[in-house]
Amino acid sequence: RCENLVEVYFQLQQQVMAASTELGPELLPRLLERFDEVLSSLVKSSFLVEKQPPQVLKTQTKFQASVRFLLGPQLLKAAPKPYVVRADMVTEKQARELELSNYSNTLSESTGEILHNTVALETNPTSGTCCANFKNVLLKKIKRCERKGSESVTEEKCAVLFSTNVTLTPSNISIHLQVLSLPIVVIVHGNQDNNAKATVLWDNAFSDIERVPFVVAERVPWDKMCDTLNLKFMAEVQTTKGLLKEHYFFLAQKIFNDHSASPEDFQSRHVSWAQFNKEILPGRGFTFWQWFDGVLDLTKRCLKSYWSDRLIMGFISKQYVCKLLSMEPDGTFLLRFSDSEIGGVTIAYVIRGKDGSSQVENIQPFSAKDLSIRSLGDRIRDLGQLRNLYPNIPKDQAFGSHYNSEWRGPG
Protein backbone atom coordinates (compact mmCIF):
# COMPACT_ATOMS: atom_id res chain seq x y z
CA ARG A 1 0.00 0.00 0.00
CA CYS A 2 1.15 3.56 -0.79
CA GLU A 3 0.49 4.72 2.78
CA ASN A 4 2.85 2.08 4.21
CA LEU A 5 5.58 3.00 1.73
CA VAL A 6 5.32 6.66 2.76
CA GLU A 7 5.66 5.68 6.44
CA VAL A 8 8.77 3.66 5.59
CA TYR A 9 10.10 6.67 3.68
CA PHE A 10 9.72 9.03 6.66
CA GLN A 11 11.26 6.47 9.03
CA LEU A 12 14.27 6.07 6.75
CA GLN A 13 14.58 9.84 6.39
CA GLN A 14 14.63 10.23 10.19
CA GLN A 15 17.28 7.50 10.49
CA VAL A 16 19.42 9.22 7.88
CA MET A 17 19.11 12.56 9.68
CA ALA A 18 20.02 10.90 12.98
CA ALA A 19 23.15 9.53 11.34
CA SER A 20 24.02 12.80 9.60
CA THR A 21 27.32 13.20 11.45
CA GLU A 22 28.56 9.77 10.40
CA LEU A 23 27.38 10.24 6.79
CA GLY A 24 29.31 13.46 6.31
CA PRO A 25 28.60 16.71 4.41
CA GLU A 26 28.87 15.14 0.92
CA LEU A 27 26.78 11.98 1.26
CA LEU A 28 23.95 13.43 3.36
CA PRO A 29 22.64 15.96 0.76
CA ARG A 30 22.77 13.32 -1.97
CA LEU A 31 20.81 10.87 0.13
CA LEU A 32 18.20 13.46 1.09
CA GLU A 33 17.83 14.52 -2.54
CA ARG A 34 17.36 10.90 -3.57
CA PHE A 35 14.73 10.47 -0.83
CA ASP A 36 12.83 13.47 -2.19
CA GLU A 37 12.92 12.01 -5.72
CA VAL A 38 11.54 8.68 -4.48
CA LEU A 39 8.80 10.41 -2.50
CA SER A 40 7.88 12.62 -5.45
CA SER A 41 7.63 9.62 -7.78
CA LEU A 42 5.48 7.71 -5.30
CA VAL A 43 3.17 10.67 -4.68
CA LYS A 44 2.72 11.38 -8.41
CA SER A 45 1.77 7.76 -9.10
CA SER A 46 -0.96 7.93 -6.44
CA PHE A 47 -2.91 10.63 -8.33
CA LEU A 48 -5.49 8.72 -10.39
CA VAL A 49 -8.59 9.21 -12.52
CA GLU A 50 -11.38 7.51 -10.56
CA LYS A 51 -14.31 8.28 -12.87
CA GLN A 52 -13.36 8.68 -16.50
CA PRO A 53 -14.98 11.36 -18.68
CA PRO A 54 -17.13 9.93 -21.52
CA GLN A 55 -14.82 8.64 -24.24
CA VAL A 56 -17.14 10.04 -26.88
CA LEU A 57 -17.68 13.62 -25.77
CA LYS A 58 -20.04 16.04 -27.45
CA THR A 59 -19.39 19.75 -27.21
CA GLN A 60 -21.98 21.82 -25.35
CA THR A 61 -22.92 18.72 -23.31
CA LYS A 62 -22.33 18.46 -19.56
CA PHE A 63 -20.33 15.55 -18.21
CA GLN A 64 -18.86 14.27 -14.95
CA ALA A 65 -15.44 13.00 -13.89
CA SER A 66 -13.43 12.57 -10.70
CA VAL A 67 -9.81 12.15 -9.64
CA ARG A 68 -8.49 10.62 -6.45
CA PHE A 69 -5.28 11.31 -4.55
CA LEU A 70 -4.54 8.08 -2.69
CA LEU A 71 -2.00 9.70 -0.36
CA GLY A 72 -4.04 12.85 0.19
CA PRO A 73 -5.57 11.87 3.56
CA GLN A 74 -2.09 11.19 4.91
CA LEU A 75 -0.04 13.96 3.31
CA LEU A 76 -2.46 16.90 3.15
CA LYS A 77 -3.81 16.74 6.70
CA ALA A 78 -2.20 20.02 7.73
CA ALA A 79 -3.06 21.93 4.52
CA PRO A 80 -4.58 25.32 5.49
CA LYS A 81 -7.16 25.11 2.67
CA PRO A 82 -8.11 22.58 -0.05
CA TYR A 83 -5.98 22.45 -3.16
CA VAL A 84 -7.70 22.99 -6.51
CA VAL A 85 -7.62 20.48 -9.38
CA ARG A 86 -7.89 21.82 -12.92
CA ALA A 87 -9.19 19.98 -16.01
CA ASP A 88 -7.84 20.85 -19.48
CA MET A 89 -8.23 19.31 -22.93
CA VAL A 90 -4.97 18.14 -24.52
CA THR A 91 -4.21 16.84 -28.00
CA GLU A 92 -2.60 13.48 -28.68
CA LYS A 93 0.66 15.35 -29.40
CA GLN A 94 0.50 17.18 -26.06
CA ALA A 95 -0.32 13.94 -24.24
CA ARG A 96 2.70 12.31 -25.87
CA GLU A 97 4.99 15.16 -24.83
CA LEU A 98 3.76 14.93 -21.22
CA GLU A 99 4.30 11.17 -21.20
CA LEU A 100 7.81 11.44 -22.65
CA SER A 101 8.74 14.02 -20.01
CA ASN A 102 7.42 11.62 -17.33
CA TYR A 103 4.83 14.28 -16.48
CA SER A 104 7.51 16.70 -15.32
CA ASN A 105 6.48 19.28 -17.95
CA THR A 106 3.38 21.44 -17.46
CA LEU A 107 0.71 22.15 -20.05
CA SER A 108 1.36 25.28 -22.09
CA GLU A 109 -2.04 25.65 -23.77
CA SER A 110 -5.40 23.85 -23.57
CA THR A 111 -6.78 22.59 -26.88
CA GLY A 112 -10.38 23.28 -25.91
CA GLU A 113 -12.40 25.52 -23.66
CA ILE A 114 -13.89 23.74 -20.64
CA LEU A 115 -16.37 25.49 -18.36
CA HIS A 116 -16.47 24.71 -14.60
CA ASN A 117 -13.06 23.09 -14.91
CA THR A 118 -11.66 23.76 -11.40
CA VAL A 119 -12.73 21.75 -8.35
CA ALA A 120 -11.44 21.51 -4.78
CA LEU A 121 -9.44 18.41 -3.79
CA GLU A 122 -11.27 17.46 -0.60
CA THR A 123 -10.73 14.77 2.03
CA ASN A 124 -13.76 12.88 3.27
CA PRO A 125 -13.14 11.92 6.93
CA THR A 126 -15.84 9.23 6.86
CA SER A 127 -14.56 7.32 3.83
CA GLY A 128 -10.93 8.36 4.26
CA THR A 129 -10.65 9.39 0.62
CA CYS A 130 -9.26 12.52 -1.04
CA CYS A 131 -11.07 13.35 -4.28
CA ALA A 132 -11.97 16.13 -6.68
CA ASN A 133 -15.42 15.54 -8.17
CA PHE A 134 -16.22 17.36 -11.41
CA LYS A 135 -20.03 17.32 -11.52
CA ASN A 136 -20.98 20.04 -13.96
CA VAL A 137 -18.23 20.21 -16.58
CA LEU A 138 -18.94 21.37 -20.12
CA LEU A 139 -16.65 21.33 -23.14
CA LYS A 140 -17.63 24.56 -24.86
CA LYS A 141 -15.46 24.19 -27.94
CA ILE A 142 -12.53 22.21 -29.30
CA LYS A 143 -9.56 23.35 -31.36
CA ARG A 144 -8.92 20.71 -34.03
CA CYS A 145 -5.41 19.58 -34.99
CA GLU A 146 -3.94 19.16 -38.41
CA ARG A 147 -4.89 15.62 -39.43
CA LYS A 148 -2.77 13.02 -41.19
CA GLY A 149 -3.78 12.02 -44.72
CA SER A 150 -7.36 10.76 -44.88
CA GLU A 151 -7.85 10.88 -41.09
CA SER A 152 -11.29 12.23 -40.11
CA VAL A 153 -12.24 14.28 -37.04
CA THR A 154 -13.75 11.14 -35.48
CA GLU A 155 -10.31 9.46 -35.61
CA GLU A 156 -8.69 12.33 -33.72
CA LYS A 157 -7.95 11.40 -30.11
CA CYS A 158 -7.43 13.79 -27.23
CA ALA A 159 -7.70 13.54 -23.43
CA VAL A 160 -8.54 15.48 -20.30
CA LEU A 161 -5.50 16.42 -18.22
CA PHE A 162 -6.20 16.80 -14.50
CA SER A 163 -3.54 18.77 -12.61
CA THR A 164 -2.82 20.46 -9.28
CA ASN A 165 0.09 21.65 -7.17
CA VAL A 166 0.38 20.36 -3.59
CA THR A 167 2.77 20.97 -0.74
CA LEU A 168 3.42 17.90 1.35
CA THR A 169 3.65 17.95 5.12
CA PRO A 170 5.81 17.50 7.12
CA SER A 171 8.57 17.57 4.47
CA ASN A 172 7.28 20.82 2.86
CA ILE A 173 8.02 19.53 -0.65
CA SER A 174 6.02 21.12 -3.50
CA ILE A 175 4.86 18.63 -6.16
CA HIS A 176 2.97 19.14 -9.41
CA LEU A 177 0.42 16.33 -9.85
CA GLN A 178 -1.10 15.53 -13.23
CA VAL A 179 -2.87 12.57 -14.77
CA LEU A 180 -4.44 11.90 -18.17
CA SER A 181 -7.87 10.43 -18.81
CA LEU A 182 -8.40 7.62 -21.28
CA PRO A 183 -8.44 8.78 -24.93
CA ILE A 184 -11.48 10.85 -25.90
CA VAL A 185 -13.02 11.56 -29.29
CA VAL A 186 -14.78 14.93 -29.38
CA ILE A 187 -17.82 15.30 -31.61
CA VAL A 188 -19.96 18.34 -32.39
CA HIS A 189 -22.98 16.53 -33.87
CA GLY A 190 -24.86 13.33 -33.04
CA ASN A 191 -24.29 11.91 -36.54
CA GLN A 192 -20.55 11.61 -35.68
CA ASP A 193 -21.27 9.34 -32.72
CA ASN A 194 -21.11 6.07 -34.63
CA ASN A 195 -17.65 6.68 -36.11
CA ALA A 196 -16.34 8.08 -32.83
CA LYS A 197 -17.42 4.90 -31.04
CA ALA A 198 -15.44 2.89 -33.58
CA THR A 199 -12.24 4.83 -32.80
CA VAL A 200 -12.76 4.36 -29.05
CA LEU A 201 -13.56 0.64 -29.39
CA TRP A 202 -10.46 -0.02 -31.51
CA ASP A 203 -8.26 1.92 -29.07
CA ASN A 204 -9.67 0.25 -25.94
CA ALA A 205 -9.48 -3.24 -27.41
CA PHE A 206 -6.14 -3.21 -29.19
CA SER A 207 -3.81 -0.75 -27.45
CA ASP A 208 -1.02 -1.88 -25.11
CA ILE A 209 -1.26 -0.93 -21.43
CA GLU A 210 2.19 0.64 -21.58
CA ARG A 211 2.32 2.83 -24.68
CA VAL A 212 3.11 6.25 -26.03
CA PRO A 213 -0.22 8.14 -26.14
CA PHE A 214 -2.28 7.11 -28.07
CA VAL A 215 -0.49 4.65 -30.33
CA VAL A 216 -2.50 1.62 -31.42
CA ALA A 217 -1.95 -1.10 -34.03
CA GLU A 218 -3.32 -0.51 -37.53
CA ARG A 219 -3.89 -4.26 -38.04
CA VAL A 220 -4.98 -6.91 -35.52
CA PRO A 221 -5.51 -10.70 -35.64
CA TRP A 222 -9.01 -11.68 -36.73
CA ASP A 223 -9.54 -13.87 -33.63
CA LYS A 224 -8.91 -10.82 -31.43
CA MET A 225 -11.46 -8.88 -33.44
CA CYS A 226 -13.95 -11.72 -32.92
CA ASP A 227 -13.43 -11.56 -29.16
CA THR A 228 -13.92 -7.79 -29.24
CA LEU A 229 -17.12 -7.93 -31.30
CA ASN A 230 -18.49 -10.66 -29.03
CA LEU A 231 -17.76 -8.76 -25.81
CA LYS A 232 -19.18 -5.56 -27.29
CA PHE A 233 -22.32 -7.34 -28.43
CA MET A 234 -23.00 -8.98 -25.06
CA ALA A 235 -22.26 -5.78 -23.13
CA GLU A 236 -24.45 -3.54 -25.33
CA VAL A 237 -27.36 -5.96 -25.61
CA GLN A 238 -26.91 -7.08 -21.98
CA THR A 239 -27.18 -10.76 -22.80
CA THR A 240 -25.24 -13.86 -21.80
CA LYS A 241 -25.74 -15.34 -25.27
CA GLY A 242 -22.72 -14.37 -27.33
CA LEU A 243 -21.74 -14.84 -30.97
CA LEU A 244 -21.22 -18.37 -32.32
CA LYS A 245 -18.60 -19.82 -34.69
CA GLU A 246 -20.99 -19.59 -37.65
CA HIS A 247 -21.59 -15.92 -36.85
CA TYR A 248 -17.84 -15.22 -36.92
CA PHE A 249 -17.59 -16.98 -40.29
CA PHE A 250 -20.28 -14.74 -41.78
CA LEU A 251 -18.67 -11.61 -40.27
CA ALA A 252 -15.27 -12.63 -41.68
CA GLN A 253 -16.74 -13.07 -45.15
CA LYS A 254 -18.28 -9.61 -44.83
CA ILE A 255 -15.27 -7.67 -43.53
CA PHE A 256 -12.74 -9.38 -45.83
CA ASN A 257 -15.14 -9.51 -48.83
CA ASP A 258 -14.12 -13.14 -49.34
CA HIS A 259 -16.70 -15.90 -49.87
CA SER A 260 -14.26 -18.60 -50.95
CA ALA A 261 -12.15 -18.96 -47.79
CA SER A 262 -12.88 -21.53 -45.06
CA PRO A 263 -13.38 -20.62 -41.37
CA GLU A 264 -9.86 -21.94 -40.71
CA ASP A 265 -8.40 -19.68 -43.40
CA PHE A 266 -9.75 -16.59 -41.64
CA GLN A 267 -8.14 -17.56 -38.32
CA SER A 268 -4.66 -16.70 -39.60
CA ARG A 269 -5.66 -13.34 -41.09
CA HIS A 270 -5.30 -9.80 -39.77
CA VAL A 271 -7.98 -7.16 -40.12
CA SER A 272 -7.10 -3.49 -40.60
CA TRP A 273 -8.63 -0.33 -39.17
CA ALA A 274 -9.53 0.64 -42.74
CA GLN A 275 -11.50 -2.60 -43.24
CA PHE A 276 -13.21 -2.04 -39.88
CA ASN A 277 -14.43 1.52 -40.35
CA LYS A 278 -13.00 3.39 -43.33
CA GLU A 279 -13.68 1.31 -46.43
CA ILE A 280 -17.26 1.17 -47.69
CA LEU A 281 -18.58 -2.40 -48.03
CA PRO A 282 -18.95 -3.51 -51.67
CA GLY A 283 -22.26 -2.37 -53.14
CA ARG A 284 -23.24 -0.58 -49.91
CA GLY A 285 -23.10 2.95 -48.56
CA PHE A 286 -21.63 2.11 -45.17
CA THR A 287 -18.64 0.50 -43.42
CA PHE A 288 -18.49 -2.82 -41.58
CA TRP A 289 -18.64 -1.11 -38.17
CA GLN A 290 -21.53 1.15 -39.16
CA TRP A 291 -23.46 -1.95 -40.19
CA PHE A 292 -22.51 -3.94 -37.06
CA ASP A 293 -23.33 -1.03 -34.75
CA GLY A 294 -26.75 -0.78 -36.40
CA VAL A 295 -27.34 -4.45 -35.54
CA LEU A 296 -26.22 -3.76 -31.96
CA ASP A 297 -28.62 -0.86 -31.59
CA LEU A 298 -31.57 -2.75 -33.08
CA THR A 299 -30.96 -5.84 -30.92
CA LYS A 300 -30.49 -3.78 -27.75
CA ARG A 301 -33.68 -1.79 -28.32
CA CYS A 302 -36.06 -4.36 -29.79
CA LEU A 303 -34.67 -7.89 -30.00
CA LYS A 304 -32.88 -8.65 -26.72
CA SER A 305 -35.28 -11.37 -25.53
CA TYR A 306 -35.50 -13.00 -28.98
CA TRP A 307 -31.71 -13.10 -29.28
CA SER A 308 -31.30 -14.43 -25.72
CA ASP A 309 -33.80 -17.22 -26.53
CA ARG A 310 -31.72 -18.06 -29.64
CA LEU A 311 -34.67 -17.39 -31.95
CA ILE A 312 -32.61 -15.16 -34.25
CA MET A 313 -29.94 -16.68 -36.48
CA GLY A 314 -28.99 -13.10 -37.33
CA PHE A 315 -25.52 -13.17 -38.80
CA ILE A 316 -26.09 -15.25 -41.92
CA SER A 317 -25.93 -14.43 -45.62
CA LYS A 318 -28.94 -14.40 -47.92
CA GLN A 319 -27.23 -17.04 -50.09
CA TYR A 320 -26.72 -19.42 -47.17
CA VAL A 321 -30.34 -18.90 -46.05
CA CYS A 322 -31.49 -20.08 -49.49
CA LYS A 323 -29.31 -23.17 -49.14
CA LEU A 324 -30.76 -23.93 -45.68
CA LEU A 325 -34.41 -23.33 -46.49
CA SER A 326 -34.68 -24.68 -50.04
CA MET A 327 -35.04 -28.29 -48.85
CA GLU A 328 -37.42 -27.47 -45.97
CA PRO A 329 -41.23 -27.79 -45.84
CA ASP A 330 -43.49 -24.94 -46.94
CA GLY A 331 -43.60 -22.07 -44.39
CA THR A 332 -40.25 -22.81 -42.71
CA PHE A 333 -38.62 -19.50 -41.78
CA LEU A 334 -35.69 -17.91 -39.99
CA LEU A 335 -34.61 -14.44 -38.90
CA ARG A 336 -31.52 -12.70 -40.21
CA PHE A 337 -30.05 -9.20 -39.96
CA SER A 338 -30.41 -7.19 -43.15
CA ASP A 339 -27.33 -6.98 -45.36
CA SER A 340 -28.54 -4.02 -47.36
CA GLU A 341 -29.81 -1.75 -44.57
CA ILE A 342 -28.34 -0.53 -41.30
CA GLY A 343 -30.33 -1.73 -38.29
CA GLY A 344 -32.85 -4.04 -39.94
CA VAL A 345 -34.05 -7.60 -39.28
CA THR A 346 -35.74 -9.62 -41.99
CA ILE A 347 -37.72 -12.86 -42.15
CA ALA A 348 -36.76 -15.38 -44.81
CA TYR A 349 -39.24 -18.16 -45.53
CA VAL A 350 -39.74 -20.93 -48.07
CA ILE A 351 -42.72 -21.29 -50.42
CA ARG A 352 -43.08 -24.75 -51.90
CA GLY A 353 -45.14 -25.16 -55.06
CA LYS A 354 -47.46 -28.07 -55.86
CA ASP A 355 -44.82 -29.40 -58.21
CA GLY A 356 -42.36 -29.58 -55.30
CA SER A 357 -40.29 -26.59 -56.43
CA SER A 358 -39.18 -24.17 -53.71
CA GLN A 359 -38.71 -20.43 -53.58
CA VAL A 360 -37.18 -18.47 -50.68
CA GLU A 361 -38.70 -15.04 -50.02
CA ASN A 362 -37.29 -12.26 -47.83
CA ILE A 363 -39.74 -9.88 -46.17
CA GLN A 364 -38.83 -6.18 -46.24
CA PRO A 365 -36.55 -5.58 -43.20
CA PHE A 366 -38.10 -4.24 -40.00
CA SER A 367 -36.36 -1.28 -38.35
CA ALA A 368 -36.36 -0.30 -34.68
CA LYS A 369 -39.12 2.20 -35.50
CA ASP A 370 -41.24 -0.55 -37.10
CA LEU A 371 -40.76 -2.86 -34.11
CA SER A 372 -41.60 -0.11 -31.63
CA ILE A 373 -45.00 0.18 -33.33
CA ARG A 374 -45.63 -3.58 -33.41
CA SER A 375 -43.32 -6.18 -31.89
CA LEU A 376 -41.49 -8.84 -33.87
CA GLY A 377 -43.40 -11.63 -32.11
CA ASP A 378 -46.78 -10.17 -33.04
CA ARG A 379 -45.67 -9.57 -36.63
CA ILE A 380 -44.64 -13.24 -36.89
CA ARG A 381 -48.02 -14.31 -35.46
CA ASP A 382 -49.79 -12.10 -38.03
CA LEU A 383 -48.05 -13.67 -41.02
CA GLY A 384 -50.01 -16.81 -41.90
CA GLN A 385 -47.40 -18.01 -44.39
CA LEU A 386 -44.92 -18.53 -41.51
CA ARG A 387 -45.32 -21.96 -39.90
CA ASN A 388 -42.14 -23.42 -38.41
CA LEU A 389 -38.96 -21.73 -37.20
CA TYR A 390 -35.98 -23.44 -38.82
CA PRO A 391 -35.31 -26.30 -38.49
CA ASN A 392 -38.78 -27.47 -37.36
CA ILE A 393 -40.17 -25.62 -34.31
CA PRO A 394 -43.85 -24.59 -34.61
CA LYS A 395 -43.92 -20.78 -34.54
CA ASP A 396 -46.39 -20.57 -31.65
CA GLN A 397 -44.12 -22.81 -29.60
CA ALA A 398 -41.03 -20.74 -30.46
CA PHE A 399 -42.54 -17.26 -30.20
CA GLY A 400 -45.63 -17.75 -28.03
CA SER A 401 -44.04 -16.18 -24.96
CA HIS A 402 -43.26 -13.09 -27.06
CA TYR A 403 -46.82 -12.51 -28.27
CA ASN A 404 -48.71 -9.56 -26.83
CA SER A 405 -51.68 -11.23 -25.08
CA GLU A 406 -53.69 -8.00 -25.13
CA TRP A 407 -53.63 -7.74 -28.92
CA ARG A 408 -57.10 -8.26 -30.33
CA GLY A 409 -56.54 -7.22 -33.92
CA PRO A 410 -58.51 -4.55 -35.80
CA GLY A 411 -61.88 -3.73 -34.18
Secondary structure, 3 states (H helix, E strand, C coil): CHHHHHHHHHHHHHHHHHCHHHHHHHHHHHHHHHHHHHHHHHHHHCEEEEECCCCEEECCCEEEEEEEECCHHHHCCCCCCCEEEEEEEEEHHHHHHHHHCCCCCCCCCCCEEEECCEEEEEEECCCCEEEEEEEEEEEEEECCCCCCCCCCHHHCCEEEEEEEEEEECCCCEEEEEEEECCCEEEECCHHHHHHHHHHHHHHHHHCCCCCCCCCCCCEEEHHHHHHHHHHHHHHHHCCCCCCCHHHHHHHHHHHHCCCCCCHHHHHCCEEEHHHHHCCECCCCCCEHHHHHHHHHHHHHHHHHHHHHCCCCCECCCHHHHHHHHCCCCCCEEEEEECCCCCCCEEEEEEEECCCCCEEEEECCCECHHHHHHCCHHHHHHHCCCCCEECCCEEHHHHHHHHCCCCCCCCC
